Amino acid sequence: MFESLDDQMKHDAQETTTPRERVIKWVLTGIVAVLLFGGLYMGVRLLE
């Protein structure tokens, strides 16, 4: 049925997460990325 363990894990993850949980995960990932890169940018700007 599944070609690999990776396919099985993806299938299992889809069953256990709701669309709302996936959206929240992506929003939080975006916020963390903006804070991380924003902090790095501000740190470089302060060093100049």
N, C-alpha and C positions, 0 to 999 in steps of 0.2 A: 504494500500500500504506500509506504513512504520510501523514498530512494535513499535517504540518509538521516542521521540523527538530527542534523540541522533542520530538515523539513519537519520532522516530528516536533522539535522544540517550537518552531514557528506556529505550527498547528495548535499545540497546547497553549501557547501564549495568547492566541486569538480567542480561544475558548474562555480564558480566565479574565480577560480585560474587557471592559465595556468601552464603547466609543468615547464616553466622557473621560474615563481614566486615561485613554490615549491622548486626548486633547490636552488634559492637564499636564501630562508628562512632557509633551512637546512645548507647551507654554513655559513650564518651569525650566526646561533645557534652554530655551531662548533667553530667559531672564538671566540664568547663570552665565551664559555665554556673553551677553551684553555687559554684565557686571565684571566678568573676568577681563574681557578685552578693553572695556572702558577703564578699569583700574590700571591695566598695563599702559594704556595710552596716557592716562593722567600721570602715572609715575614717570614715564619718559619725558613728558612735558615739564614736570617739576625739576627734573635733572638738568634741563637746558638752561 
